[in-house]
Amino acid sequence: MKPLSFIFLLLLSLQSCEKEKANENEQLLGSWLRTGATGTEPAAILIFSKNNGQYKLDFTSTGSPGPGYPATASTNYSLSKGVLSFGNYVAPASGMIIADSFKWVAKGKEFEIKLRHLLFYMSADYTVRYTKAN
């Protein structure tokens, strides 16, 4: 009986970890406006959504630093334990990118991130702030 109860508790804890991760991802769902330079591209608006069970990040990346860079980015994202990561939209085969500069200013309402983590511009090594629009 003891091994069975151990397995049950293990499965229950794994299920709660998945729910916690989903809840973190859902804190980002919606449109986010860059403050201080609202409407200025690239990445003026970030759209976090959920489609067919996948969490997606979309934004305009116009004016990218070189050939082969897309005008718009659409990629999967994950927010786990306060760490934002997303798929490399320029070279998808290279996996996920960790945006270690991401931090909540007001959880679920406002966050900061270095722009270079979104756009891959070496010259964009400065922090920008996004506020939730909806």
Secondary structure, DSSP 8 states (H G I E B T S, - for coil): -HHHHHHHHHHHHHHHHHHHHHHHHHTT-EEEEESSSTT-SSSSEEEEEEETTEEEEEEE-TT-SSTT--SEEEEEEEEETTEEEEE-SSSGGG-EEEETT-EEEETTTEEEEEHHHHH--TT--SEEEEEE--
